[in-house]
Amino acid sequence: MNEAAAQLWAEWSAGRLCLQQCTACGRSQQPPGPVCSWCHSTSLTLADIDGSAELVSWSTVHRAPTKAFADQVPYTLALVRVPDGALLEVRVAGDEGAESWKAGMPVVLALGTVVDRALPTGRVAG
């Protein structure tokens, strides 16, 4: 794991909802790295996010990818976009109404736990 990713995981574990952000262009990125994926600056920091996002796509997982997830299927994963453009894959809670979801719906992000790891999770609002 690279240093930027390790720092992000540590912050999530401490309860901080944040993403790596470029101080040159102000855009966030996930996964974190040594260079901004938008403007190629190396001036990066971790910045808090407000938890708002937009639904891009989603899929319900019916077959566990590993034994660690076997007791959790089915579950829904969503690709969401935060306001400054970064895309995140998040586990979605309360996915009972997924058949009526549409791209562009608002998603509220929070930190949750997935297989004993702190990760951003989402709830589709609406």
N, C-alpha and C positions, 0 to 999 in steps of 0.2 A: 504494500500500500504506500502511495506517495505521501509526502509530508503534508500537503494541502488537504488530502482526503483524511488523513489521520487527525488533523486539527478539527475538521468539520465533524467527524464522528465523535470526537471528544466533546465538542460543544453541544451536539444533539444529546449525548448521554447526560450532560449536565443540565438539560432542560431548555436549552436556547434554540429557538426556531430561527435559523439563519441559513444563508447561502453565500458562496464566494461571490464577491462583487468587485468589478474593476473600478478603481478610483479615477481612471482616465475617461471612460465613456459612461460609467454608471450602470452598466448592464450586469446582471447576475448570470452565473453559469453553473450547470450541474451535468456531469461530475466536475469537481474542482481540478484545477491543473496549474501549471507554472505560467501559462500565458492566457490572456483573454481570448476567448474564441470569437469575439466580435471585432475587436480593434487590434489585437495582438500585443497589447501592452503587458508588461510584467508587473504592473502596480496593482496588486490584488489584496483584498482584505476580506474578512468575514463580516457580513452586515445582517442585522435582524430583518426579517420580512414580516409583513402584517398578517399573513395567513390567507390573503385573498388570491384566488386563482380562477382559471377558466378551463372547463372540461374540453379536451381535444379529442380523446378517444378512450375506449375502455374494453376490457375483455374479462370474462369470468373464467377462472382457472378451475378445471374439474379434475385434473390429474396432477398430483403433487410432483414438483420437479426433484425433490429429495425427500428422504425420510423425515427430516425436520418439519416439513409442511404437511405431512400425511394426515394429521388430525385436524387440519384447518380447511381442507377443501370442502365445498367450493368457496372461493373468495374472489373478489373483483379487484383488478388492478386498473388504474386509470393513468393516462398521460394528461398532465395538466400544465398550463402555461401561467406563470406568475406575471404581474403587470409589466415588468421590464423585459420580458421575452424568454426567460429561461424555462426549459421544459423539465418536469420532474415526473418520475413514475412513482405513484403512491398507492398504498392499499386503501380501499374505500370501505368505510363503515356504513352500515345502513343502506345496503345495496338492493333492498327488496323491490324498489321501483325502477330498477335499471332499464326495464323494457320501455320506459317512457322518457329516458334521458335523451338529450340532444346536444350535439357539439355546441359549445359556447355558453352552456349553463354555468352559473357560478359554483365554485367549490371553496369550501372553508378548510384550510389546512391547520393542523395541530401536530404536536409530537405524540406519537404512540409507540407501542412496542410490538415488534414483529420478530418472532423467534428469538426472544431475549435481547433484542437490539432496539435502541431508540431510533426511530425513523419518522419522517413526515408521513402523516396519514391524512386522508381527506374525507369530507362528507359533502355530497352534492346537495346544494341548497336550491330548493324549488322543486 
